[in-house]
Amino acid sequence: MSGPPDEALPDHDGLGAAIENAAFVMALRGRGTRDTAVLRAMEQVPRARFAPAAHRHLAQRDLALPLPCGASMTAPSTVATMLALLRVEAGMQVLEIGTGSGYVTALLLQLGAGGVTSLERYATLADAARRTLGDARAVIRQDDGLAEAAGSFDRILVHGRVAAPPPAWSAALRPDGRLVAGSGDGRLLAVARTASGLRTEAGPALRLAPLVPGRARVL
């Protein structure tokens, strides 16, 4: 007697990936991430898809992973903390400074962002992230994230540390907008635009690299 057709066979690879993703999310919960929307997005967007091939086997561990141009993929628990503080809602326009691999860009879209404009100083990384994402809702450009931001945004996410948010970022925030970045003292900083002006909140201490100004000329 012949067996069932191929399409009826159990998808062991898919099941294994689902189990690994569930374990990945449970580990993040164990490290203090409680935002269910962020956890769901991180379960649904495979980090391995954005990791360099040589380090893909480490993608579901809470580790920063090296990228070309001396950059790195931020550790998942740090990403989760930043996204929870950012509070993305459906349809929002987001400015991301520091595309890297494009993994967080994908998470922002999974969280419901209507569009993400992502700026990356390295053309090599911007090109690779654009190919991996393949999503028209994400506009990825090689640009200086510390320069004047073109447009206005509901949310701004900065993958780096600055002594103080430049005025261009605050000017780009829409009413009720929110910006999350690393501060000079090593803590996360959330800036909210309210009816009475800008309100700054100090977040947890996280390890983020200083944001480097300018566009890379070679890489």
QUIPE-V381168 format. One record per residue. N is the residue number from 1. RES is the residue in one letter. SS is DSSP state (hx for helix, st for strand, lp for the rest). PHI is phi in whole degrees, -180 to 180 (999 if undefined). OMEGA is omega in degrees with one decimal (999 if undefined). Layout:
<<N	RES	SS	PHI	OMEGA> <N	RES	SS	PHI	OMEGA>>
//
This chain:
<<1	M	lp	999	-178.5> <2	S	lp	-77	-180.0> <3	G	lp	-80	-179.5> <4	P	lp	-69	177.2> <5	P	lp	-60	-175.0> <6	D	hx	-54	-176.1> <7	E	hx	-68	-179.5> <8	A	hx	-92	-179.0> <9	L	lp	-70	179.5> <10	P	lp	-64	-179.0> <11	D	lp	-88	-176.0> <12	H	hx	-65	179.7> <13	D	hx	-63	179.6> <14	G	hx	-65	178.7> <15	L	hx	-65	179.4> <16	G	hx	-63	179.3> <17	A	hx	-65	179.6> <18	A	hx	-64	179.0> <19	I	hx	-65	179.1> <20	E	hx	-63	179.5> <21	N	hx	-64	178.5> <22	A	hx	-64	178.2> <23	A	hx	-66	178.1> <24	F	hx	-61	-179.4> <25	V	hx	-68	178.3> <26	M	hx	-62	177.8> <27	A	hx	-65	177.9> <28	L	hx	-65	176.0> <29	R	hx	-61	179.3> <30	G	hx	-64	178.9> <31	R	lp	-94	171.8> <32	G	lp	109	178.0> <33	T	lp	-75	-177.2> <34	R	lp	-121	-178.2> <35	D	lp	-71	-173.3> <36	T	hx	-67	178.9> <37	A	hx	-65	178.7> <38	V	hx	-66	178.6> <39	L	hx	-61	179.2> <40	R	hx	-64	179.3> <41	A	hx	-63	-178.6> <42	M	hx	-73	173.9> <43	E	hx	-75	-174.0> <44	Q	hx	-88	179.7> <45	V	lp	-105	-177.3> <46	P	lp	-71	179.2> <47	R	hx	-64	-178.8> <48	A	hx	-61	179.8> <49	R	hx	-62	-175.8> <50	F	lp	-103	-177.4> <51	A	lp	-80	173.8> <52	P	lp	-59	-174.7> <53	A	hx	-54	-176.6> <54	A	hx	-67	-176.6> <55	H	hx	-120	-176.3> <56	R	hx	-62	-179.1> <57	H	hx	-68	179.2> <58	L	hx	-104	-170.9> <59	A	lp	-63	-177.4> <60	Q	lp	-102	170.6> <61	R	lp	-109	-176.1> <62	D	lp	-82	-176.7> <63	L	lp	-133	166.8> <64	A	lp	-74	-178.2> <65	L	st	-118	-178.1> <66	P	st	-70	174.9> <67	L	lp	-120	173.1> <68	P	hx	-58	176.1> <69	C	hx	68	179.4> <70	G	hx	78	179.2> <71	A	lp	-88	178.1> <72	S	st	-152	169.5> <73	M	st	-81	-179.2> <74	T	lp	-65	178.3> <75	A	lp	-58	-176.1> <76	P	hx	-55	-179.2> <77	S	hx	-66	176.4> <78	T	hx	-68	177.0> <79	V	hx	-58	-178.8> <80	A	hx	-61	179.6> <81	T	hx	-64	-179.4> <82	M	hx	-66	-179.1> <83	L	hx	-69	177.6> <84	A	hx	-63	179.6> <85	L	hx	-73	-178.1> <86	L	hx	-73	176.2> <87	R	lp	61	177.7> <88	V	lp	-72	176.6> <89	E	lp	-121	-174.2> <90	A	lp	-57	174.5> <91	G	lp	85	-176.4> <92	M	lp	-69	172.5> <93	Q	st	-96	-173.3> <94	V	st	-121	169.8> <95	L	st	-103	178.1> <96	E	st	-114	-179.9> <97	I	st	-112	-175.8> <98	G	lp	105	-175.9> <99	T	lp	-65	-174.8> <100	G	lp	61	-178.7> <101	S	lp	-80	-173.7> <102	G	lp	95	-178.6> <103	Y	hx	-62	-178.7> <104	V	hx	-70	173.9> <105	T	hx	-57	178.5> <106	A	hx	-64	178.2> <107	L	hx	-66	178.2> <108	L	hx	-61	177.6> <109	L	hx	-67	178.7> <110	Q	hx	-64	178.3> <111	L	lp	-75	175.1> <112	G	lp	114	179.1> <113	A	lp	-55	178.7> <114	G	lp	-73	177.9> <115	G	st	-167	177.7> <116	V	st	-127	169.4> <117	T	st	-100	-172.8> <118	S	st	-118	-177.2> <119	L	st	-108	-178.2> <120	E	st	-135	-176.4> <121	R	lp	-75	-179.5> <122	Y	lp	-103	178.9> <123	A	hx	-62	179.8> <124	T	hx	-59	-179.8> <125	L	hx	-70	-179.9> <126	A	hx	-60	-179.6> <127	D	hx	-65	-179.1> <128	A	hx	-65	180.0> <129	A	hx	-65	179.6> <130	R	hx	-62	179.8> <131	R	hx	-68	-177.8> <132	T	hx	-66	-178.2> <133	L	hx	-70	-178.3> <134	G	lp	54	-175.9> <135	D	lp	-127	-176.3> <136	A	lp	-65	179.5> <137	R	lp	-75	179.5> <138	A	st	-108	175.6> <139	V	st	-105	-176.4> <140	I	st	-111	-177.1> <141	R	st	-130	167.5> <142	Q	st	-79	-176.0> <143	D	lp	-162	177.5> <144	D	lp	-88	-177.9> <145	G	lp	-67	179.8> <146	L	lp	-92	178.1> <147	A	lp	-82	-179.2> <148	E	lp	-61	-179.4> <149	A	lp	-86	179.1> <150	A	lp	-85	179.2> <151	G	lp	106	176.6> <152	S	lp	-128	-169.6> <153	F	st	-140	175.9> <154	D	st	-79	-178.7> <155	R	st	-140	174.5> <156	I	st	-130	179.2> <157	L	st	-118	-176.2> <158	V	st	-115	179.9> <159	H	st	-90	-179.5> <160	G	st	173	-175.3> <161	R	st	-112	176.6> <162	V	st	-133	178.5> <163	A	lp	-63	177.0> <164	A	lp	-159	178.0> <165	P	lp	-59	178.9> <166	P	lp	-65	-178.9> <167	P	hx	-56	-179.1> <168	A	hx	-61	179.2> <169	W	hx	-68	-179.6> <170	S	hx	-62	-179.9> <171	A	hx	-65	-178.8> <172	A	hx	-83	-179.1> <173	L	st	-79	175.0> <174	R	st	-75	173.1> <175	P	st	-53	-175.1> <176	D	st	67	178.0> <177	G	st	-74	-174.7> <178	R	st	-146	-179.4> <179	L	st	-124	176.8> <180	V	st	-127	-179.9> <181	A	st	-151	172.2> <182	G	st	-83	-178.7> <183	S	st	-101	-177.5> <184	G	lp	-64	-178.5> <185	D	lp	-91	175.5> <186	G	lp	87	177.6> <187	R	st	-107	171.2> <188	L	st	-75	-179.3> <189	L	st	-128	174.2> <190	A	st	-116	177.9> <191	V	st	-115	-179.2> <192	A	st	-115	175.0> <193	R	st	-91	-179.2> <194	T	st	-113	179.6> <195	A	lp	-63	-178.7> <196	S	lp	-98	179.5> <197	G	st	125	-177.7> <198	L	st	-88	177.3> <199	R	st	-121	-176.7> <200	T	st	-108	178.0> <201	E	st	-122	174.9> <202	A	st	-88	177.8> <203	G	st	-104	-178.5> <204	P	st	-71	175.3> <205	A	st	-77	179.4> <206	L	lp	-140	179.2> <207	R	lp	-89	176.8> <208	L	lp	-129	178.9> <209	A	lp	-77	175.1> <210	P	st	-62	177.3> <211	L	lp	-75	-177.2> <212	V	lp	-96	-179.1> <213	P	lp	-76	174.2> <214	G	lp	86	174.3> <215	R	lp	-102	178.1> <216	A	lp	-68	-177.5> <217	R	lp	-85	-173.1> <218	V	lp	-108	-173.2> <219	L	lp	-82	999>>
//
